Amino acid sequence: MSRQASYQDRRTVLGKAHLIEPIVRHRIHESLFYKQYLHLTNEATLMTVVDQQVQYVGGADGIGKPCPFLCCLLRMLELEPLSEMIDVYLNQLGYNLFKYLTAMALLYVRLTYSSDKVYTILDTFYTDFRKLRFLLKIPVYTATGSACHYKLSYIDELVDELICRERVCDIILPRITPRQRLVEQDQVAPRIYNIITKGENRYSKSEEYDNANDSDDKSDFMSDSD
């Protein structure tokens, strides 16, 4: 009689998918979105799915249903793309058209790369001010009584969360070596802060990347109709 695989057994997991907690991983595999769009994808076709289906950043919603962003991230971990492919995901050959693909690749880098590479790669996106829509677990109600299920953020804020927080998008992030220790060992350059002088608009450069729909956002929170 064969021994049943343990619930935590990594031999039954593709690639680096074990970095996502088992209960979340199983919910993703059982979701209709994963079965319909991701089951047979590869590194190239995954880009098309992200471009067409991912409209916001998030983990699981209030009832535990995984969002498309988290499902695609799990598939990326299963595929375990080469570093050259991750570079394409991050910058799209310099065109920077798919901001949610960039956000997903940044999270993948934070989960799988060594500490020195995490700081080196993520530092280059502190000047990326493209807008991102984030899913809220609990809706925020406006003064008029309408429910806002999303909040407005930016890629540079996501980068800061990936470095400073322990959990992002319902994923526990691996611990990384403190930056100061790597600087003392000459493995990472000291962080350069982009100081905004008085009168400068922090997000003025982001307008060339944003879609026409994003340019009308006036609030930090957005309803489904926005």
WOQUI-V303237 format. One record per residue. N is the residue number from 1. RES is the residue in one letter. PHI is phi in degrees with one decimal (NA if undefined). PSI is psi in degrees with one decimal (none if undefined). BURIAL is b if it has 24 or more other C-alpha atoms within 12 Angstrom, else e. Layout:
n | res | phi | psi | burial
N | RES | PHI | PSI | BURIAL
N | RES | PHI | PSI | BURIAL
This chain:
n | res | phi | psi | burial
1 | M | NA | 126.1 | e
2 | S | -75.0 | 147.6 | e
3 | R | -80.2 | 132.3 | e
4 | Q | -71.7 | 137.7 | e
5 | A | -65.3 | 141.2 | e
6 | S | -67.9 | 155.0 | e
7 | Y | -63.8 | -26.9 | e
8 | Q | -100.1 | 7.9 | e
9 | D | -68.3 | 117.1 | e
10 | R | -76.3 | -14.2 | e
11 | R | -66.7 | -20.7 | e
12 | T | -94.5 | 8.1 | e
13 | V | -114.0 | 136.1 | b
14 | L | -79.6 | 139.2 | e
15 | G | 54.6 | -130.0 | e
16 | K | -105.8 | 25.2 | b
17 | A | -65.0 | -17.3 | b
18 | H | -65.5 | -12.6 | b
19 | L | -70.5 | -15.8 | b
20 | I | -97.6 | 137.3 | b
21 | E | -57.3 | 144.2 | b
22 | P | -55.3 | -43.4 | e
23 | I | -64.7 | -38.1 | e
24 | V | -69.5 | -41.1 | b
25 | R | -61.8 | -41.7 | b
26 | H | -68.6 | -36.2 | e
27 | R | -64.0 | -37.6 | b
28 | I | -65.9 | -45.5 | b
29 | H | -63.3 | -28.9 | b
30 | E | -89.2 | -5.8 | e
31 | S | -74.9 | 151.4 | b
32 | L | -66.8 | -35.2 | e
33 | F | -62.1 | -45.4 | b
34 | Y | -64.2 | -43.4 | b
35 | K | -67.6 | -33.9 | e
36 | Q | -82.5 | -39.8 | e
37 | Y | -110.6 | -24.6 | b
38 | L | -116.4 | -11.9 | b
39 | H | -59.6 | -37.6 | b
40 | L | -115.8 | 18.6 | e
41 | T | -77.1 | 155.8 | e
42 | N | -121.2 | -170.1 | e
43 | E | -61.6 | -32.8 | b
44 | A | -81.3 | -46.9 | e
45 | T | -71.4 | -20.5 | e
46 | L | -62.1 | -34.8 | b
47 | M | -61.6 | -39.9 | b
48 | T | -65.8 | -40.6 | e
49 | V | -63.6 | -43.8 | b
50 | V | -63.2 | -42.6 | b
51 | D | -63.8 | -39.5 | b
52 | Q | -90.7 | -27.2 | e
53 | Q | -113.2 | -22.9 | b
54 | V | -94.4 | 115.9 | b
55 | Q | -117.9 | -0.2 | b
56 | Y | -162.4 | 164.3 | b
57 | V | -99.4 | 136.8 | b
58 | G | 178.4 | 169.3 | b
59 | G | -103.0 | -101.9 | b
60 | A | -111.1 | 150.8 | b
61 | D | -81.0 | -170.0 | b
62 | G | -63.3 | -23.5 | e
63 | I | -103.4 | 10.4 | e
64 | G | 88.8 | 6.6 | e
65 | K | -79.6 | 124.0 | b
66 | P | -69.6 | 138.8 | b
67 | C | -85.1 | 164.0 | b
68 | P | -56.4 | -35.2 | b
69 | F | -60.1 | -46.4 | b
70 | L | -68.0 | -37.2 | b
71 | C | -63.2 | -43.8 | b
72 | C | -67.8 | -34.5 | b
73 | L | -64.1 | -42.1 | b
74 | L | -60.9 | -41.9 | b
75 | R | -64.1 | -36.8 | b
76 | M | -64.3 | -40.1 | b
77 | L | -65.5 | -36.2 | b
78 | E | -68.0 | -40.1 | b
79 | L | -72.7 | -30.7 | b
80 | E | 50.7 | 65.7 | b
81 | P | -63.4 | 158.0 | b
82 | L | -67.6 | 159.9 | e
83 | S | -61.2 | -32.5 | e
84 | E | -63.8 | -37.5 | e
85 | M | -70.7 | -35.8 | b
86 | I | -63.4 | -37.2 | b
87 | D | -62.2 | -37.2 | e
88 | V | -66.4 | -41.8 | b
89 | Y | -60.8 | -38.4 | b
90 | L | -71.1 | -43.1 | b
91 | N | -117.4 | -10.7 | b
92 | Q | 49.3 | 48.0 | e
93 | L | 59.8 | 30.4 | e
94 | G | 91.3 | -6.5 | e
95 | Y | -84.5 | -30.1 | e
96 | N | 52.5 | 49.1 | b
97 | L | -90.6 | -27.6 | e
98 | F | -112.6 | 90.2 | b
99 | K | -69.2 | -30.3 | b
100 | Y | -75.6 | -26.9 | b
101 | L | -68.3 | -39.3 | b
102 | T | -62.0 | -45.8 | b
103 | A | -61.6 | -40.5 | b
104 | M | -65.8 | -41.1 | b
105 | A | -66.6 | -35.5 | b
106 | L | -62.3 | -42.3 | b
107 | L | -66.4 | -37.2 | b
108 | Y | -63.4 | -42.8 | b
109 | V | -60.7 | -43.7 | b
110 | R | -64.0 | -32.1 | b
111 | L | -80.3 | -33.8 | b
112 | T | -115.5 | -21.4 | b
113 | Y | -87.7 | 162.4 | b
114 | S | -71.1 | 164.1 | e
115 | S | -60.2 | -43.6 | b
116 | D | -65.0 | -38.5 | b
117 | K | -70.9 | -33.9 | b
118 | V | -60.5 | -48.9 | b
119 | Y | -64.6 | -42.2 | b
120 | T | -64.2 | -44.3 | b
121 | I | -74.5 | -46.6 | b
122 | L | -67.6 | -28.4 | b
123 | D | -60.9 | -30.9 | b
124 | T | -71.0 | -12.0 | b
125 | F | -105.4 | 8.8 | b
126 | Y | -70.8 | -15.3 | b
127 | T | -104.5 | 14.6 | b
128 | D | -97.6 | 109.8 | b
129 | F | -108.8 | 26.7 | b
130 | R | -68.4 | 144.5 | b
131 | K | -76.8 | 145.5 | b
132 | L | -131.8 | 145.3 | b
133 | R | -99.9 | 126.4 | b
134 | F | -111.0 | 135.9 | b
135 | L | -78.0 | 134.0 | b
136 | L | -96.3 | 135.3 | b
137 | K | -68.6 | -37.6 | e
138 | I | -117.8 | 123.1 | e
139 | P | -61.4 | 148.8 | e
140 | V | -106.9 | 129.4 | e
141 | Y | -98.9 | 133.5 | e
142 | T | -82.5 | 178.6 | e
143 | A | -64.9 | -26.6 | e
144 | T | -84.6 | -4.8 | e
145 | G | 93.6 | -2.0 | e
146 | S | -79.5 | 145.0 | e
147 | A | -89.8 | 133.2 | e
148 | C | -108.0 | 117.5 | b
149 | H | -97.6 | -3.2 | b
150 | Y | -134.2 | 156.4 | b
151 | K | -124.8 | 155.4 | b
152 | L | -93.7 | 132.6 | b
153 | S | -142.2 | -170.9 | b
154 | Y | -139.0 | 160.8 | b
155 | I | -63.4 | -38.5 | b
156 | D | -65.3 | -32.3 | b
157 | E | -70.6 | -36.0 | b
158 | L | -63.0 | -41.6 | b
159 | V | -60.5 | -42.5 | b
160 | D | -64.1 | -38.9 | b
161 | E | -66.3 | -38.1 | e
162 | L | -64.0 | -31.0 | b
163 | I | -87.2 | -35.8 | b
164 | C | -96.0 | -29.2 | e
165 | R | -96.1 | 160.1 | e
166 | E | -92.9 | -19.9 | e
167 | R | -139.9 | 129.2 | e
168 | V | -136.4 | 132.1 | b
169 | C | 55.4 | 41.4 | b
170 | D | 62.9 | 23.7 | b
171 | I | -118.9 | 129.8 | b
172 | I | -77.9 | 119.9 | e
173 | L | -81.9 | 141.3 | b
174 | P | -63.5 | 151.1 | b
175 | R | -71.8 | 142.7 | e
176 | I | -120.2 | 155.8 | b
177 | T | -66.5 | 136.4 | e
178 | P | -55.0 | 141.6 | e
179 | R | -60.7 | -39.2 | b
180 | Q | -61.3 | -37.3 | e
181 | R | -65.7 | -40.2 | e
182 | L | -69.7 | -33.5 | e
183 | V | -65.2 | -42.6 | e
184 | E | -63.8 | -27.5 | e
185 | Q | -92.8 | 6.9 | e
186 | D | 59.0 | 32.9 | e
187 | Q | -97.0 | -23.9 | e
188 | V | -136.8 | 141.6 | b
189 | A | -76.3 | 149.9 | e
190 | P | -58.8 | 147.3 | e
191 | R | -69.6 | 136.1 | e
192 | I | -101.3 | 119.5 | e
193 | Y | -88.5 | 133.3 | e
194 | N | -89.0 | 94.8 | e
195 | I | -78.7 | 127.6 | e
196 | I | -92.3 | 118.0 | e
197 | T | -77.1 | 163.6 | e
198 | K | -63.8 | 131.3 | e
199 | G | 96.9 | -11.9 | e
200 | E | -86.2 | 145.6 | e
201 | N | -95.9 | 118.5 | e
202 | R | -59.9 | -38.7 | e
203 | Y | -105.0 | 20.9 | e
204 | S | -65.0 | -33.5 | e
205 | K | -77.9 | -12.9 | e
206 | S | -79.7 | -16.2 | e
207 | E | -64.0 | -30.0 | e
208 | E | -70.5 | -18.3 | e
209 | Y | -95.6 | -25.6 | b
210 | D | -77.0 | 150.9 | b
211 | N | -75.6 | 165.4 | e
212 | A | -62.9 | -32.8 | e
213 | N | -68.4 | -33.4 | e
214 | D | -74.1 | -24.5 | b
215 | S | -69.5 | -13.9 | e
216 | D | -92.9 | -0.3 | e
217 | D | -71.1 | 123.6 | e
218 | K | -112.2 | -14.3 | e
219 | S | -120.8 | 160.8 | e
220 | D | -75.4 | -13.7 | e
221 | F | -121.0 | 147.2 | b
222 | M | -132.8 | 139.1 | b
223 | S | -87.0 | 174.8 | b
224 | D | -62.9 | -26.6 | e
225 | S | -79.4 | -13.3 | e
226 | D | -75.6 | none | e
